[in-house]
Amino acid sequence: MMARTLEPEVMDEPEQARAYANADFEEENQGFVDRFRDFFPEFTEGHVLDIGCGPADIPIRLVRAMPKCRVTGIDASGPMIEIGAEAVRKAGFSHRITLRCERFQSCELADRPDAVISNSLLHHVPNPLQFWYAAKKTAKPGAYVLVMDLLRPESAEEAQAIVDLYAAEEPAILRRDFYHSLLAAFTEDEVAAQLAELNLSRLLIDVPDDRHWIVGGRL
Ligand SMILES: C[S@@+](CC[C@H](N)C(=O)[O-])C[C@H]1O[C@@H](n2cnc3c(N)ncnc32)[C@H](O)[C@@H]1O
């Protein structure tokens, strides 16, 4: 199994943030929101924290689907938060979505969230235990959790084959980021070990397809 190769933590190049925001993640992002609702049908209202919210497409889809929820999205990238704030304003959800430009490692919310979500963030993070620790300490005890990210392939060749299969038509900058993200991602066993280390035994990991893992449950 190939070792992890880190990529830059924060996506703060304006061009990179724009390319990411303009990419078509509709299926993936709507799929994430649908999965949240399938996992937790009893969760219909409350405060949701999106860690590494990027251009805020998931928060917008979530509040649209769940009219009694509000979202705080945090991202350490200024350009991402600017793009996200504009999208939130255009979608008419400024009263239900708050975006904050900050690292999750130093995030403190007076209004502790009832749920924590995060998509495609963990592979950016050098020390993943900081992420699980932040989720645990920021949210209410018993909060709902849904976290999804890429799965690291066995080899660089396999990573390239995944990029060629799923992103053949995407711009070069996105293909480059996708490839590096795959190399920086975690394996199922590594994520399971992270959860065990932080005693997050009520969170379960699943591998829904050839390139993602998903963790869901209650804190
Ligand atoms: C690949 S994007 C995913 C964005 C969004 N969750 C989505 O699914 O569209 C990962 C985001 O995490 C942000 N990020 C990375 N490290 C972070 C940190 N320590 N704290 C907050 N945000 C971070 C990056 O700036 C980037 O916008």
The ligand as an ORCA input file, in Angstrom:
! r2SCAN-3c Opt
* xyz 0 1
  C     -11.988     19.829     -1.213
  S     -12.682     21.188     -0.374
  C     -14.291     20.584      0.050
  C     -15.301     21.684      0.164
  C     -16.735     21.266      0.513
  N     -16.812     20.522      1.742
  C     -17.358     20.476     -0.605
  O     -17.603     19.281     -0.434
  O     -17.628     21.062     -1.662
  C     -11.853     21.161      1.202
  C     -11.944     22.501      1.940
  O     -11.429     22.364      3.267
  C     -10.742     23.570      3.604
  N      -9.822     23.322      4.714
  C      -8.665     22.623      4.693
  N      -8.085     22.607      5.909
  C      -8.910     23.312      6.730
  C      -8.853     23.649      8.115
  N      -7.848     23.272      8.894
  N      -9.884     24.358      8.642
  C     -10.914     24.761      7.861
  N     -11.001     24.492      6.529
  C     -10.009     23.773      5.980
  C     -10.076     23.962      2.296
  O      -9.716     25.340      2.284
  C     -11.143     23.614      1.272
  O     -11.995     24.704      0.995
*
